[in-house]
Amino acid sequence: MSEPNPSKDVEDWATGDEPATGPQLSYLRTLAREAGEDVPQDLTKAEASKMIDRLQQASPRTGGTEARDQGA
């Protein structure tokens, strides 16, 4: 029998409305810089996580869409 997925939707996080963590913001700034985007001020943990997920989908660094489109 397989174990249930321990991941929770960010909307269900008990601490999702707390300020984004330092490591989240650092990684987010790296992804955003590569994507030519700005990181909004005062992101919550949940908002930062959603933005990281979105930018990872497009980043060649993480094997996202751009990497697949370029044959990586």
C-alpha positions as CSV (number, residue, x, y, z in Angstrom):
1,M,0.0,0.0,0.0
2,S,1.4,3.5,-0.9
3,E,1.6,6.2,1.7
4,P,-0.5,9.3,1.2
5,N,1.2,12.4,-0.2
6,P,2.3,14.5,2.9
7,S,2.2,17.7,0.8
8,K,-0.5,20.2,1.7
9,D,-2.0,22.8,-0.5
10,V,-0.4,26.1,0.5
11,E,-3.9,27.4,1.2
12,D,-4.1,24.9,4.0
13,W,-0.8,25.8,5.7
14,A,-1.3,26.9,9.3
15,T,1.6,29.4,8.9
16,G,0.9,30.4,5.3
17,D,0.0,33.9,6.2
18,E,3.2,34.5,8.0
19,P,6.0,36.5,6.3
20,A,8.1,34.6,3.7
21,T,11.2,33.1,5.1
22,G,14.7,34.2,4.3
23,P,15.5,31.1,2.3
24,Q,12.3,31.4,0.3
25,L,13.0,35.0,-0.6
26,S,16.6,34.3,-1.5
27,Y,15.6,31.4,-3.9
28,L,12.7,33.5,-5.2
29,R,14.9,36.4,-6.0
30,T,17.3,34.2,-8.0
31,L,14.4,32.7,-10.0
32,A,12.8,36.1,-10.5
33,R,16.0,37.7,-11.7
34,E,16.4,34.9,-14.3
35,A,12.8,35.4,-15.4
36,G,13.1,39.2,-15.6
37,E,10.5,39.6,-12.9
38,D,10.4,41.6,-9.6
39,V,9.6,40.0,-6.2
40,P,6.8,41.9,-4.5
41,Q,7.3,43.3,-1.0
42,D,5.7,41.7,2.0
43,L,5.0,38.2,0.5
44,T,3.6,35.6,2.8
45,K,5.0,32.1,3.0
46,A,2.1,30.8,0.9
47,E,2.5,33.6,-1.7
48,A,6.2,33.0,-2.0
49,S,5.7,29.3,-2.4
50,K,3.2,29.8,-5.2
51,M,5.5,32.2,-7.0
52,I,8.5,29.8,-6.6
53,D,6.4,27.0,-8.1
54,R,5.3,29.2,-11.0
55,L,8.9,30.4,-11.8
56,Q,10.3,26.9,-11.5
57,Q,7.9,25.7,-14.2
58,A,9.5,28.2,-16.6
59,S,13.1,28.1,-15.5
60,P,15.8,26.2,-17.4
61,R,17.7,26.0,-14.1
62,T,15.0,23.6,-12.7
63,G,14.1,21.8,-15.9
64,G,11.0,23.9,-16.5
65,T,9.2,24.7,-19.8
66,E,12.0,26.8,-21.3
67,A,14.5,24.0,-20.7
68,R,12.2,21.5,-22.5
69,D,11.6,23.9,-25.3
70,Q,15.3,24.2,-25.8
71,G,15.8,20.5,-25.9
72,A,17.6,20.4,-22.5
